Amino acid sequence: MPHIVVDNLIDVKYPQKVNDVEFLFKADELIGVKTPNGKFLLKVLKKEDENYLVKYDKITRPIISEIKKAYEAFIKLHEANVIFENIKGIKEKLPNKNLLNIEDDLSNIDIVEVGFGSGRHLIHLAKENPNKIILGIEIHKPSIEQVLKRLEHEKITNVRVLNHDARIILSKIPSNKLSAIYVHFPVPWDKKPHRRVINKDFIKESQRTLKKEGFLHLRTDSDNYFNYSLNEFLGFDKIDLKVKKNMPYIVSSKYEDRWKKLNKDIYDIYMINHEISPELKENFDFSFEKKLENLDFTPKIYDNFVIHIEKVFKIDDTKELIRATIGNFNRPEHIYILNDEKPVYFKKPAPIKENYLAHLELKRLFNGVS
Ligand SMILES: C[S@@+](CC[C@H](N)C(=O)[O-])C[C@H]1O[C@@H](n2cnc3c(N)ncnc32)[C@H](O)[C@@H]1O
């Protein structure tokens, strides 16, 4: 991790500004920093040898160029000497325009593939639909990296990829937008069914995001997952279900090749949507009205989200920085809240339903706003 070690620091009152780097506040060992291209926290820890280790806080994830700027400004502000640094040699990873972030706009997506793995089918979709934008959602980072390389190599420009849980991402896509959603060979999770991609919420969100006559295609080699999914789909109205067994498909993925060698049965379910859904109301208001009081550190688990206040860092007698985990149970988000008369998130949580529900519950629990 890029860090510096410096000798003694002069006392400084915050806020401060050094060139274009603003030091916003100090909350125990954390310092709030704003640079032209970032807002993050530095962590300053006193070492046994009386020197100070300065590193960045991982939750607020700055980019290297901004950390460098912040370290330089920090040294200048505190009139410190650098004893060690390992940042000069670190190269910036260039942002890849095809790699999206959960905060990015998804309103131009036409087709979604969930859990694309090696990406064979994703690339096929891109070539078959040159005028459509395909979004591949995958939780496995190496698969993301591999596919990004392939896209570059093959000069494919109509694919975007997102490294996140697909069950969360669908809730960000506008209604009646997608012509197809593909879920090929999802992990069956026989022992942990709550981790399955196909579930009632996912089908509901698929139906909302699919155009009229758009379809969700599930392809699986698992009898159990097939039966389970069919039963889940049957709970929905205004859909057609088409079921096939051992039908060859245009692209054979790595998984499919493996199952074919084992002579396993392969099942397809097509869920064709006939409903026009109401527009997505995505105006999540993440503001607070008053200070959060009587904080409680026990994790709280609800049906769709979690809230866990982890630690409080003191700024002064009236202000503090709260570190918490909120949002989806499987992919919670780590956040900081600057808690004073009118609290604000140090960085806004991603605009997804689970974070918003957690935000509302935070207000209800700790400042009586319902
Ligand atoms: C068994 S592999 C199938 C890969 C590919 N579709 C194929 O047919 O070769 C399942 C893939 O789904 C991904 N995955 C599992 N759960 C996911 C989720 N909730 N959101 C996005 N991807 C997920 C896994 O990382 C894995 O790459």
The ligand as a MOL file (V3000), in Angstrom:
LIG
                    3D

  0  0  0     0  0            999 V3000
M  V30 BEGIN CTAB
M  V30 COUNTS 27 29 0 0 0
M  V30 BEGIN ATOM
M  V30 1 C -20.5230 -21.1420 -13.0960 0
M  V30 2 S -19.9380 -19.6280 -13.6670 0 CHG=1
M  V30 3 C -20.6170 -19.4720 -15.3150 0
M  V30 4 C -19.8790 -18.4970 -16.1520 0
M  V30 5 C -20.4190 -18.2880 -17.5660 0
M  V30 6 N -21.7580 -17.7520 -17.5810 0
M  V30 7 C -20.3590 -19.5820 -18.3440 0
M  V30 8 O -21.4250 -20.0540 -18.7350 0
M  V30 9 O -19.2580 -20.0820 -18.5390 0 CHG=-1
M  V30 10 C -20.9270 -18.4800 -12.7260 0
M  V30 11 C -20.3780 -17.0790 -12.7900 0
M  V30 12 O -21.2960 -16.2080 -12.1500 0
M  V30 13 C -20.5780 -15.2780 -11.3480 0
M  V30 14 N -21.4990 -14.8250 -10.2990 0
M  V30 15 C -21.9630 -15.5520 -9.2460 0
M  V30 16 N -22.8240 -14.8190 -8.5130 0
M  V30 17 C -22.9240 -13.6090 -9.1290 0
M  V30 18 C -23.6530 -12.4260 -8.8400 0
M  V30 19 N -24.4690 -12.3650 -7.7730 0
M  V30 20 N -23.5170 -11.3580 -9.6640 0
M  V30 21 C -22.6820 -11.4220 -10.7440 0
M  V30 22 N -21.9530 -12.5230 -11.0500 0
M  V30 23 C -22.0760 -13.5880 -10.2670 0
M  V30 24 C -19.3800 -16.0680 -10.8640 0
M  V30 25 O -18.3020 -15.2480 -10.4930 0
M  V30 26 C -19.0580 -16.9200 -12.0820 0
M  V30 27 O -18.1420 -16.2860 -12.9500 0
M  V30 END ATOM
M  V30 BEGIN BOND
M  V30 1 1 1 2
M  V30 2 1 2 3
M  V30 3 1 2 10
M  V30 4 1 3 4
M  V30 5 1 4 5
M  V30 6 1 5 6
M  V30 7 1 5 7
M  V30 8 2 7 8
M  V30 9 1 7 9
M  V30 10 1 10 11
M  V30 11 1 11 12
M  V30 12 1 11 26
M  V30 13 1 12 13
M  V30 14 1 13 14
M  V30 15 1 13 24
M  V30 16 1 14 15
M  V30 17 1 14 23
M  V30 18 2 15 16
M  V30 19 1 16 17
M  V30 20 1 17 18
M  V30 21 2 17 23
M  V30 22 1 18 19
M  V30 23 2 18 20
M  V30 24 1 20 21
M  V30 25 2 21 22
M  V30 26 1 22 23
M  V30 27 1 24 25
M  V30 28 1 24 26
M  V30 29 1 26 27
M  V30 END BOND
M  V30 END CTAB
M  END
